[in-house]
Amino acid sequence: MLGVVENHSLPRTAAFFDLDKTVIAKSSTLTFSKSFYQGGLINRRAVLRTAYAQFVFLAGGADHEQMERMREYLSALCRGWNVQQVKEIVAETLHDLIDPIIYDEAASLIEEHHTAGRDVVIVSTSGAEVVEPVGELLGADRVVATRMVVEDGVFTGEVEYYAYGPTKAEAIAELAESEGYDLSRCYAYSDSVTDLPMLEAVGHPHAVNPDRALRREAAARGWPVLSFNRPVRLKQRRPSLSMPPRPVLAMAAAVGAAAATAGLVWYTTRRRTPYARI
């Protein structure tokens, strides 16, 4: 249990959630690969490789070096993509692709935090074209995501803000300053050791389905380790746990849609270095 309803005479608090493999059972962006193919954004070869990458992601993920290669690759890949087209593709397929892979345990946690009076913030390396709609589906209050430069309605391929590693912790600190959150009383959830700075930034860190490195850190620091394993459609959950829609305030807009082709990078680099979850 997460305790009683917040005392509103005290500073505000929030719960910060990583997205992939923490709130949903797969990679949010890789899940859209078939839809992007049908929309003409990627080719059939990329679809096949992203399907394989989804398997690799579920088995382990990508380490820091591979994430950097991925970022560089995707920056070039998305150059010239029409932003509105990406948003429309995500909106049309969101419920079919994302709703079935939301962890029941995560949805319940989000509800409990809201009931206790805490804001819920999704903090993801993916971009807002994917993360914002997912956050709205989940009833999140805010979203932090990667941001890329947009000119004349298309992505230029340049990265303006990368929500990864220490940058996530910096974003949380900025939100705490602007929203009045007391981080010592806030919560955070992630599956990856790359989110260690985010977990260290709050008073109540939790490891969810952790990779080996994060599991070791959690054990050494005495952090709770949670196991989420029940993906379920929101409408199939008990009526008492159904979530009302809440507005999502995006802190960063992005081209997370491009990351659907991340498998191209994972596929070519997986034999060089060991994997750790994102």
C-alpha distance (Angstrom), angle and dihedral (degrees) to the residues before:
residue distance angle dihedral
M1 . . .
L2 3.78 . .
G3 3.78 98.3 .
V4 3.76 133.9 -111.9
V5 3.78 128.2 -36.6
E6 3.79 112.5 -67.8
N7 3.80 117.9 -93.5
H8 3.79 101.2 -118.2
S9 3.81 91.4 -151.9
L10 3.82 86.3 70.1
P11 3.83 125.6 72.9
R12 3.81 114.9 -76.7
T13 3.80 121.4 -95.8
A14 3.80 137.1 -156.3
A15 3.79 142.7 -166.8
F16 3.82 115.6 -130.9
F17 3.80 117.9 -155.0
D18 3.78 130.1 -168.9
L19 3.82 107.5 -142.7
D20 3.80 115.9 -145.3
K21 3.83 114.1 70.5
T22 3.79 89.1 -6.9
V23 3.80 102.8 67.0
I24 3.80 98.7 6.3
A25 3.79 128.2 35.4
K26 3.81 98.2 -125.6
S27 3.78 142.3 30.1
S28 3.81 106.9 -66.4
T29 3.78 94.1 -146.2
L30 3.81 99.2 39.9
T31 3.80 88.1 53.0
F32 3.82 90.0 67.1
S33 3.82 96.0 55.1
K34 3.81 95.6 105.9
S35 3.80 91.1 48.2
F36 3.81 91.1 50.9
Y37 3.78 89.7 49.7
Q38 3.79 91.0 52.4
G39 3.79 88.4 48.9
G40 3.80 91.4 52.9
L41 3.81 97.2 -112.7
I42 3.81 97.3 115.8
N43 3.81 134.8 20.5
R44 3.80 131.6 -116.7
R45 3.79 92.8 -98.7
A46 3.80 90.0 57.5
V47 3.81 90.4 50.0
L48 3.80 91.5 55.0
R49 3.77 92.6 47.2
T50 3.79 93.6 47.3
A51 3.79 89.2 51.7
Y52 3.78 87.9 55.6
A53 3.81 90.4 44.3
Q54 3.80 89.9 54.3
F55 3.80 87.8 58.1
V56 3.80 91.1 48.4
F57 3.81 90.3 47.2
L58 3.78 91.9 53.0
A59 3.79 90.6 48.0
G60 3.79 95.9 47.4
G61 3.79 119.6 -36.7
A62 3.80 128.7 -140.9
D63 3.78 131.3 -51.5
H64 3.80 126.8 -131.5
E65 3.80 95.7 -89.3
Q66 3.79 92.1 50.7
M67 3.80 91.1 47.0
E68 3.79 89.2 56.6
R69 3.81 91.2 50.1
M70 3.77 88.3 48.1
R71 3.80 92.5 51.6
E72 3.80 92.1 51.7
Y73 3.78 92.5 46.1
L74 3.79 94.7 48.3
S75 3.78 92.2 47.3
A76 3.79 88.8 61.6
L77 3.80 94.7 38.3
C78 3.79 97.1 56.0
R79 3.79 95.1 48.2
G80 3.80 107.8 126.4
W81 3.82 96.7 13.1
N82 3.80 113.3 143.7
V83 3.80 107.9 -116.8
Q84 3.79 95.2 -151.9
Q85 3.80 92.1 51.5
V86 3.79 90.7 53.3
K87 3.80 91.3 49.8
E88 3.80 92.0 49.3
I89 3.81 93.1 50.3
V90 3.79 91.3 51.0
A91 3.81 92.6 46.5
E92 3.81 92.6 50.1
T93 3.81 95.4 50.3
L94 3.82 103.1 29.3
H95 3.80 98.3 100.8
D96 3.80 94.3 44.0
L97 3.81 94.9 47.9
I98 3.80 107.8 29.9
D99 3.81 106.2 27.9
P100 3.84 94.0 66.2
I101 3.82 93.7 52.6
I102 3.83 100.2 50.7
Y103 3.79 111.0 118.8
D104 3.79 111.3 -117.2
E105 3.81 88.7 -145.4
A106 3.81 91.9 54.6
A107 3.80 92.7 47.5
S108 3.79 89.6 51.9
L109 3.81 91.1 49.6
I110 3.79 90.9 51.4
E111 3.79 90.0 52.3
E112 3.80 92.1 47.9
H113 3.79 91.9 51.8
H114 3.78 91.2 49.8
T115 3.80 90.8 48.1
A116 3.81 88.4 52.2
G117 3.81 89.3 53.9
R118 3.79 98.3 -106.1
D119 3.79 126.0 136.0
V120 3.80 116.6 -120.6
V121 3.81 117.8 -137.6
I122 3.81 125.9 -173.6
V123 3.82 110.5 -148.1
S124 3.80 111.4 -170.2
T125 3.79 139.3 162.4
S126 3.79 87.8 -140.6
G127 3.78 119.5 87.3
A128 3.76 132.6 -93.8
E129 3.80 94.8 -111.4
V130 3.79 84.3 72.7
V131 3.80 103.7 20.3
E132 3.82 98.7 48.7
P133 3.82 95.2 57.4
V134 3.80 90.3 44.2
G135 3.79 89.6 50.3
E136 3.78 90.9 51.1
L137 3.79 90.3 49.4
L138 3.80 88.8 53.1
G139 3.79 94.6 46.0
A140 3.82 94.4 -114.6
D141 3.78 119.0 166.7
R142 3.79 97.6 -145.5
V143 3.79 141.1 10.7
V144 3.80 130.2 -149.7
A145 3.81 113.8 -165.1
T146 3.79 144.5 149.5
R147 3.79 115.6 -72.4
M148 3.79 127.4 -151.3
V149 3.78 130.9 -172.5
V150 3.81 115.9 -92.5
E151 3.81 122.8 -165.3
D152 3.81 125.6 176.6
G153 3.80 90.3 -7.5
V154 3.81 96.9 -56.0
F155 3.78 134.9 95.4
T156 3.80 113.4 -103.6
G157 3.79 93.1 -157.4
E158 3.80 93.5 -115.6
V159 3.80 120.2 123.9
E160 3.80 114.3 -132.3
Y161 3.82 99.1 174.3
Y162 3.80 128.5 10.6
A163 3.83 114.4 -160.5
Y164 3.77 98.4 -154.7
G165 3.80 136.9 119.8
P166 3.83 113.6 -29.1
T167 3.80 90.4 6.6
K168 3.79 89.4 69.4
A169 3.79 90.3 56.2
E170 3.80 90.1 48.9
A171 3.81 90.4 51.9
I172 3.80 90.4 50.6
A173 3.80 90.6 50.7
E174 3.81 90.3 50.7
L175 3.79 91.3 50.0
A176 3.79 90.2 48.4
E177 3.79 89.2 54.0
S178 3.80 95.5 46.8
E179 3.82 97.6 39.0
G180 3.79 99.3 35.4
Y181 3.79 96.8 -117.5
D182 3.80 118.4 168.8
L183 3.80 99.1 -138.2
S184 3.80 92.2 -164.0
R185 3.81 87.1 66.6
C186 3.82 96.4 39.5
Y187 3.83 128.8 101.7
A188 3.81 132.2 -135.1
Y189 3.80 133.6 -171.4
S190 3.81 130.7 -166.6
D191 3.80 142.4 147.6
S192 3.81 97.6 -148.2
V193 3.78 136.7 75.9
T194 3.81 87.2 -141.2
D195 3.80 85.5 73.3
L196 3.79 92.8 57.0
P197 3.85 91.9 113.3
M198 3.82 90.0 54.9
L199 3.79 91.9 48.9
E200 3.79 92.0 47.0
A201 3.81 90.4 52.6
V202 3.81 94.6 68.7
G203 3.77 136.4 58.8
H204 3.80 95.4 -126.1
P205 3.84 111.2 43.7
H206 3.81 120.6 175.1
A207 3.81 131.0 -168.6
V208 3.82 112.2 -141.9
N209 3.81 119.0 -164.0
P210 3.83 85.2 -24.2
D211 3.78 127.2 -155.6
R212 3.80 115.6 -120.9
A213 3.78 95.4 -92.9
L214 3.79 93.9 49.7
R215 3.80 91.2 45.0
R216 3.80 88.9 56.3
E217 3.81 91.4 48.5
A218 3.78 92.0 48.0
A219 3.80 91.6 50.7
A220 3.80 92.5 48.1
R221 3.82 92.7 48.4
G222 3.80 97.5 39.1
W223 3.81 94.0 -117.8
P224 3.82 119.4 160.1
V225 3.81 114.9 -101.7
L226 3.80 115.8 -149.1
S227 3.80 127.8 -164.0
F228 3.82 116.2 -150.0
N229 3.80 114.7 -173.2
R230 3.81 109.1 144.4
P231 3.82 112.2 90.9
V232 3.80 108.7 -173.5
R233 3.79 139.0 163.9
L234 3.79 110.8 -102.4
K235 3.81 92.4 -127.1
Q236 3.81 90.0 55.3
R237 3.78 93.1 57.5
R238 3.80 120.9 98.7
P239 3.83 111.8 -73.9
S240 3.80 90.0 -119.4
L241 3.80 88.8 60.7
S242 3.80 98.7 44.6
M243 3.78 109.8 124.6
P244 3.81 122.0 -130.2
P245 3.79 114.6 -136.9
R246 3.81 114.6 -94.7
P247 3.80 128.2 -170.0
V248 3.78 117.0 -99.7
L249 3.79 117.5 -142.8
A250 3.80 107.7 -158.4
M251 3.78 114.5 -142.7
A252 3.78 92.0 -173.2
A253 3.81 132.9 20.8
A254 3.79 117.8 -147.6
V255 3.76 154.1 161.8
G256 3.76 98.4 -105.0
A257 3.78 86.8 145.1
A258 3.78 89.2 73.0
A259 3.77 89.9 59.0
A260 3.79 87.9 70.2
T261 3.77 85.3 87.0
A262 3.78 93.2 53.1
G263 3.77 87.7 114.6
L264 3.78 89.4 77.5
V265 3.76 88.6 67.2
W266 3.79 96.6 39.2
Y267 3.79 91.4 47.1
T268 3.80 93.5 54.3
T269 3.81 97.4 40.9
R270 3.81 103.9 37.6
R271 3.81 92.9 94.3
R272 3.80 93.6 54.2
T273 3.79 103.2 56.6
P274 3.83 138.4 16.9
Y275 3.77 118.3 -98.8
A276 3.78 131.7 -115.0
R277 3.76 125.4 178.7
I278 3.77 122.9 -95.2
